[in-house]
Amino acid sequence: MVRHEERVTQVLLTLDAPTPASVRKALDAIGSTDTHLRDVAQSEAATLFVLGLAAATANVLAEDPRTGAETW
């Protein structure tokens, strides 16, 4: 089972030259909506952002938008 944070890492590593728009699009494709994504900005050669995966220490139950499968 692939955890959501692993899917986030995998999708971001596929981006050749991450921009705020491409980061948003890639994360949206795996179900990380804008409600989880904050402070996206371009800073010279880097795209910076904060992605809230969980409140406090709770696990995140994520649903794959392509298959409907749920993962923790």
C-alpha positions as CSV (number, residue, x, y, z in Angstrom):
1,M,0.0,0.0,0.0
2,V,1.4,3.4,-1.0
3,R,0.9,6.1,1.6
4,H,-0.3,9.5,0.4
5,E,3.0,11.3,1.3
6,E,4.8,8.7,-0.9
7,R,2.5,9.5,-3.8
8,V,3.2,13.2,-3.3
9,T,6.9,12.6,-3.4
10,Q,6.6,10.4,-6.5
11,V,4.5,12.8,-8.4
12,L,6.8,15.8,-7.6
13,L,9.9,13.9,-8.6
14,T,8.4,13.6,-12.1
15,L,8.4,17.4,-12.6
16,D,11.4,18.5,-14.7
17,A,11.2,22.2,-13.8
18,P,8.6,22.6,-11.0
19,T,6.6,25.9,-11.1
20,P,3.8,26.9,-8.8
21,A,1.3,26.0,-11.5
22,S,2.8,22.6,-12.3
23,V,3.1,21.7,-8.6
24,R,-0.6,22.6,-8.1
25,K,-1.6,20.5,-11.2
26,A,0.5,17.5,-10.2
27,L,-0.8,17.5,-6.6
28,D,-4.4,18.0,-7.7
29,A,-4.1,15.0,-10.0
30,I,-3.4,12.8,-6.9
31,G,-6.1,14.4,-4.8
32,S,-4.2,16.9,-2.8
33,T,-6.6,19.8,-3.2
34,D,-5.9,23.5,-2.8
35,T,-7.3,23.2,0.8
36,H,-4.1,21.3,1.7
37,L,-1.7,23.4,-0.4
38,R,-0.6,26.7,1.0
39,D,2.0,29.3,0.4
40,V,3.0,28.2,-3.1
41,A,5.6,30.6,-4.5
42,Q,8.5,30.8,-6.9
43,S,11.8,31.8,-5.2
44,E,14.6,32.1,-7.8
45,A,15.2,28.5,-8.9
46,A,12.9,26.8,-6.4
47,T,9.2,26.4,-6.0
48,L,8.3,26.5,-2.3
49,F,5.0,25.3,-0.7
50,V,3.5,23.9,2.4
51,L,1.3,20.8,2.1
52,G,-0.8,20.0,5.1
53,L,-1.2,16.2,5.1
54,A,-2.9,15.7,8.5
55,A,-4.2,17.5,11.5
56,A,-2.1,16.9,14.6
57,T,-0.8,13.3,14.5
58,A,-3.8,11.7,12.7
59,N,-3.3,9.5,9.7
60,V,-4.6,10.7,6.3
61,L,-7.1,8.6,4.5
62,A,-6.6,9.4,0.8
63,E,-8.7,8.3,-2.1
64,D,-7.1,7.7,-5.5
65,P,-9.2,9.8,-7.9
66,R,-8.4,7.4,-10.7
67,T,-9.3,4.1,-9.1
68,G,-11.3,5.1,-6.0
69,A,-9.0,3.0,-3.8
70,E,-8.5,4.4,-0.3
71,T,-5.0,4.4,1.3
72,W,-3.7,5.6,4.6
